[in-house]
Amino acid sequence: MNFTWLFGLLLLSQQVSMPDGLLITNNGHPLSVVNCTDLSINLPGLPIINTEKLKKCMDQIDKHVSKMPKNAMKDESGKIIPEQVGNRLYRQRFAEKVFSYYFNNGSSKIEVPLLAIYPRVDSELLGNIQNEKIGKYVTSFNTSNKGRTNNIYLATEAINNFVLFPGEIFSFNKVVGKRTAGKGYLPAPVILRGELAKDIGGGICQVSSTLFNAVDNAGLEVTQRSSHSKKVTYIPPGRDATVSWNGPDFVFKNKYNQPILIQSKTEGNKLTIEIYSSDVINYTPKKVPHLPYDQNHLPK
């Protein structure tokens, strides 16, 4: 067993009275879901803390009190929704309270100490980088294909409101995550080795391709992009960006000295992705080719 002999030598000559029970509370309410009552082994004159049990105790507490922070974001009307600060167990301070309880006759009631976790993007930052549109691209899709439309919507939502700071790398696969049925993705046509097939998440390459052209329009640095093995109909030839989990990815870097904001949405049969930044950004846009948005260029 793994034990830590905390303060042992200092206490050998002292009369130690071990406490009977430890109560863990959160906002004044007992945390009955955790078991932190037996963290020591009592030897005559020398208490010992079982570090494995203490770690499991803190893991249990952390699981029940942790709250992830939420970035500020813009809603469909363009209104900024404020950020939310998260928190997690302040492990060092909690351990100090436990040590005090066992070795210094400290309080037998420990209120869970929390450590604030601040979001990457707050309202002030978001307000500063929504003023200058530096890139945009629009493509069309066939809304009668329900599976494909669903997948486009989910991937579009996944990248919407994403903020990329100077020097940071954006990976489509990392940001969108694995496309699974559990996340709501549906089977839809995909291009596999030059042939059409059905797979979970089919259609999201239109999102990555639209994003590539918006990013390229903004003059950002594309570091990884692959084209499909077969021509697609929603984008000009050679302007697509295929993605696949455990396969091709679309990656770009923010080479500018200001953060950038991705705004993506679907309206009717249009997918629109816009890139914004601060009005003090010094950027170099690029012209990118477009297709006419008509029924002849809709994916099947």
VMD Tcl script that draws the C-alpha trace (Angstrom):
set ca {
  {0.00 0.00 0.00}
  {1.16 3.55 -0.69}
  {1.35 5.65 2.47}
  {2.76 9.13 3.20}
  {4.21 9.68 6.65}
  {3.03 13.26 7.02}
  {4.42 15.20 9.95}
  {5.20 11.86 11.59}
  {8.56 12.72 13.07}
  {7.26 16.03 14.37}
  {4.41 14.28 16.17}
  {6.25 11.32 17.65}
  {6.73 13.15 20.93}
  {3.20 14.61 21.01}
  {-0.03 13.15 22.27}
  {-2.24 12.87 19.17}
  {-6.02 12.60 19.57}
  {-7.47 11.31 16.34}
  {-10.86 12.72 15.33}
  {-13.89 10.51 14.90}
  {-15.40 11.64 11.59}
  {-14.95 14.01 8.68}
  {-17.88 15.85 7.09}
  {-17.45 17.21 3.54}
  {-19.91 19.91 2.48}
  {-20.60 21.90 -0.67}
  {-22.52 25.16 -0.24}
  {-23.28 23.97 3.27}
  {-24.83 20.68 2.16}
  {-23.19 17.33 2.93}
  {-21.66 15.53 -0.05}
  {-23.14 12.12 0.68}
  {-21.96 10.85 -2.71}
  {-18.31 10.79 -1.59}
  {-16.54 8.65 0.95}
  {-13.77 10.55 2.67}
  {-14.27 9.34 6.24}
  {-11.42 6.83 6.35}
  {-8.24 8.46 5.09}
  {-5.79 7.42 7.80}
  {-4.33 4.54 9.69}
  {-3.82 5.20 13.37}
  {-0.61 4.11 15.03}
  {0.27 5.01 18.62}
  {1.39 8.63 18.49}
  {1.75 8.65 14.70}
  {-1.16 9.22 12.29}
  {-0.59 8.18 8.67}
  {-2.50 9.51 5.64}
  {-3.28 6.99 2.92}
  {-2.50 9.04 -0.20}
  {-4.34 6.64 -2.51}
  {-7.55 7.04 -0.53}
  {-7.07 10.81 -0.36}
  {-6.65 10.97 -4.12}
  {-9.80 8.89 -4.69}
  {-11.67 11.12 -2.27}
  {-10.58 14.24 -4.17}
  {-11.40 12.60 -7.51}
  {-14.93 11.87 -6.27}
  {-15.41 15.40 -5.01}
  {-14.01 16.92 -8.21}
  {-16.42 14.84 -10.27}
  {-19.42 16.23 -8.40}
  {-18.45 19.89 -7.99}
  {-16.60 20.66 -11.22}
  {-18.29 22.93 -13.74}
  {-16.79 23.67 -17.12}
  {-16.54 27.35 -18.11}
  {-18.52 28.62 -21.08}
  {-17.19 31.11 -23.58}
  {-19.11 34.23 -24.48}
  {-20.90 33.71 -27.78}
  {-23.21 35.40 -30.25}
  {-26.75 34.13 -30.69}
  {-28.67 34.00 -33.96}
  {-29.67 37.65 -33.64}
  {-26.08 38.76 -33.09}
  {-26.54 39.46 -29.38}
  {-23.59 38.56 -27.17}
  {-24.37 35.94 -24.53}
  {-22.00 36.52 -21.59}
  {-19.40 33.99 -20.53}
  {-19.76 31.72 -17.50}
  {-16.87 31.07 -15.12}
  {-16.38 27.42 -14.21}
  {-14.71 25.80 -11.21}
  {-13.04 22.66 -9.96}
  {-11.81 21.31 -6.63}
  {-8.88 23.28 -5.22}
  {-6.91 20.14 -4.41}
  {-4.00 21.71 -2.57}
  {-6.23 23.69 -0.24}
  {-8.50 20.69 0.35}
  {-5.49 18.52 1.24}
  {-4.28 21.20 3.65}
  {-7.68 21.14 5.37}
  {-7.53 17.35 5.64}
  {-4.02 17.52 7.14}
  {-5.16 20.16 9.59}
  {-8.10 17.97 10.60}
  {-5.91 14.94 11.29}
  {-2.78 16.54 12.69}
  {-3.84 19.83 14.26}
  {-7.28 19.00 15.66}
  {-8.79 21.10 12.89}
  {-12.46 21.36 12.04}
  {-14.21 18.07 11.27}
  {-16.39 19.92 8.74}
  {-14.68 20.85 5.49}
  {-16.39 23.10 2.98}
  {-15.14 22.14 -0.48}
  {-12.65 24.82 -1.66}
  {-13.16 25.70 -5.32}
  {-10.72 27.01 -7.89}
  {-12.19 29.27 -10.57}
  {-11.70 28.29 -14.22}
  {-12.06 31.24 -16.56}
  {-13.25 30.85 -20.16}
  {-10.96 31.60 -23.09}
  {-13.39 34.14 -24.52}
  {-15.24 36.77 -22.52}
  {-17.80 39.35 -23.62}
  {-15.24 42.14 -23.89}
  {-12.97 40.16 -26.20}
  {-15.88 38.95 -28.32}
  {-17.17 42.49 -28.63}
  {-13.77 43.64 -29.90}
  {-13.38 40.98 -32.60}
  {-16.83 41.12 -34.19}
  {-16.36 44.44 -35.96}
  {-14.24 43.65 -39.03}
  {-15.36 40.98 -41.51}
  {-12.15 39.69 -43.11}
  {-13.46 36.62 -44.96}
  {-16.69 35.04 -46.20}
  {-17.89 32.13 -48.30}
  {-21.32 30.71 -49.18}
  {-22.28 27.33 -50.63}
  {-25.63 25.66 -51.38}
  {-26.90 22.24 -50.34}
  {-29.90 20.08 -51.11}
  {-32.32 20.25 -48.18}
  {-34.30 17.26 -49.47}
  {-31.40 15.04 -48.37}
  {-32.32 14.97 -44.69}
  {-29.32 13.03 -43.43}
  {-26.82 15.22 -45.21}
  {-28.64 18.41 -44.17}
  {-28.62 17.24 -40.54}
  {-24.89 16.57 -40.63}
  {-24.12 19.93 -42.22}
  {-26.13 21.65 -39.51}
  {-24.31 19.81 -36.67}
  {-20.83 20.51 -38.05}
  {-21.77 24.13 -38.70}
  {-22.88 24.53 -35.10}
  {-19.68 22.90 -33.86}
  {-17.43 25.54 -35.44}
  {-19.72 28.52 -34.89}
  {-18.40 31.14 -32.43}
  {-14.95 29.53 -32.36}
  {-12.19 32.02 -31.53}
  {-8.62 31.43 -32.70}
  {-5.91 33.48 -31.04}
  {-2.74 34.74 -32.77}
  {-0.38 31.89 -33.62}
  {-2.93 29.19 -32.78}
  {-3.81 26.25 -35.01}
  {-7.38 25.28 -35.97}
  {-8.00 21.59 -36.69}
  {-11.42 20.78 -38.13}
  {-11.35 17.22 -36.80}
  {-10.34 18.36 -33.33}
  {-12.92 21.14 -33.09}
  {-15.85 19.21 -34.58}
  {-14.86 15.93 -32.96}
  {-15.65 12.40 -33.98}
  {-18.82 12.13 -36.00}
  {-20.99 9.49 -34.33}
  {-24.63 8.47 -34.16}
  {-24.53 9.29 -30.45}
  {-23.85 12.92 -31.34}
  {-26.78 12.96 -33.77}
  {-24.93 12.39 -37.04}
  {-26.78 10.36 -39.67}
  {-25.74 8.16 -42.61}
  {-25.39 10.19 -45.82}
  {-23.41 9.98 -49.08}
  {-19.62 10.22 -48.85}
  {-16.86 9.84 -51.43}
  {-14.77 6.77 -50.60}
  {-11.86 5.90 -52.88}
  {-13.49 7.71 -55.77}
  {-16.91 6.10 -55.32}
  {-20.09 7.25 -53.58}
  {-21.02 5.35 -50.43}
  {-23.04 5.98 -47.26}
  {-21.43 6.65 -43.92}
  {-22.18 8.40 -40.63}
  {-21.51 12.12 -41.00}
  {-21.69 12.33 -44.78}
  {-21.91 15.95 -45.93}
  {-19.62 17.57 -43.38}
  {-16.95 18.01 -46.06}
  {-19.12 20.78 -47.43}
  {-18.65 22.57 -44.11}
  {-14.88 22.07 -44.12}
  {-14.70 23.13 -47.78}
  {-16.78 26.25 -47.17}
  {-14.60 27.05 -44.16}
  {-11.44 26.61 -46.24}
  {-12.61 29.15 -48.80}
  {-13.68 31.64 -46.12}
  {-10.31 31.21 -44.41}
  {-8.47 31.56 -47.71}
  {-10.51 34.66 -48.51}
  {-9.31 36.11 -45.19}
  {-5.68 35.43 -46.15}
  {-5.07 33.04 -43.26}
  {-2.37 30.38 -43.48}
  {-3.69 26.96 -44.58}
  {-1.33 24.26 -43.32}
  {-3.23 21.08 -44.21}
  {-5.86 20.43 -46.88}
  {-6.76 17.53 -49.17}
  {-9.16 17.36 -52.10}
  {-11.68 14.58 -52.67}
  {-10.82 11.71 -54.99}
  {-13.87 12.67 -57.04}
  {-15.21 16.05 -58.13}
  {-17.82 17.59 -55.85}
  {-20.61 19.81 -57.10}
  {-20.92 22.39 -54.32}
  {-17.53 24.06 -54.79}
  {-15.31 25.05 -57.76}
  {-12.81 22.37 -58.88}
  {-9.82 22.09 -56.57}
  {-11.39 24.28 -53.90}
  {-12.69 21.51 -51.62}
  {-11.29 20.28 -48.30}
  {-12.10 16.69 -47.47}
  {-12.06 15.56 -43.84}
  {-12.37 12.18 -42.17}
  {-11.90 10.95 -38.64}
  {-8.53 9.19 -38.48}
  {-7.96 10.50 -41.99}
  {-7.59 13.82 -43.81}
  {-8.00 16.99 -41.78}
  {-8.38 20.65 -42.62}
  {-5.95 22.76 -40.60}
  {-5.08 26.45 -40.67}
  {-3.14 28.93 -38.56}
  {-4.00 32.43 -37.41}
  {-0.93 34.30 -38.61}
  {-2.37 37.70 -37.69}
  {-1.71 39.62 -34.48}
  {-5.41 39.73 -33.57}
  {-7.82 36.92 -32.62}
  {-10.29 35.80 -35.27}
  {-13.91 34.72 -34.85}
  {-15.66 32.10 -36.97}
  {-19.38 32.72 -37.56}
  {-21.17 29.92 -39.38}
  {-24.86 29.36 -40.05}
  {-27.35 27.60 -42.32}
  {-30.36 29.45 -43.74}
  {-32.60 27.57 -46.12}
  {-30.26 25.80 -48.51}
  {-27.35 28.17 -47.92}
  {-24.30 27.55 -45.74}
  {-22.53 30.79 -44.83}
  {-19.22 31.06 -43.02}
  {-17.74 34.44 -42.10}
  {-14.43 35.31 -40.46}
  {-14.29 38.36 -38.18}
  {-11.61 40.16 -36.20}
  {-10.77 43.47 -34.56}
  {-11.05 46.65 -36.60}
  {-7.34 47.28 -35.97}
  {-6.25 44.06 -37.70}
  {-3.83 44.39 -40.58}
  {-4.77 41.61 -43.00}
  {-4.36 40.73 -46.66}
  {-7.53 39.21 -48.20}
  {-7.51 36.93 -51.24}
  {-10.02 36.54 -54.03}
  {-11.57 33.09 -54.18}
  {-13.79 31.61 -56.93}
  {-17.51 30.94 -56.39}
  {-20.21 28.85 -58.02}
  {-23.65 30.26 -58.85}
  {-26.12 29.25 -56.18}
  {-28.65 27.37 -58.27}
  {-30.17 23.90 -58.47}
  {-27.50 22.71 -60.92}
  {-24.86 22.88 -58.23}
  {-26.63 21.16 -55.37}
  {-25.13 17.93 -53.93}
  {-27.29 14.89 -54.54}
}
mol new
graphics top color blue
foreach p $ca { graphics top sphere $p radius 0.5 }
foreach p [lrange $ca 0 end-1] q [lrange $ca 1 end] { graphics top cylinder $p $q radius 0.2 }
display resetview
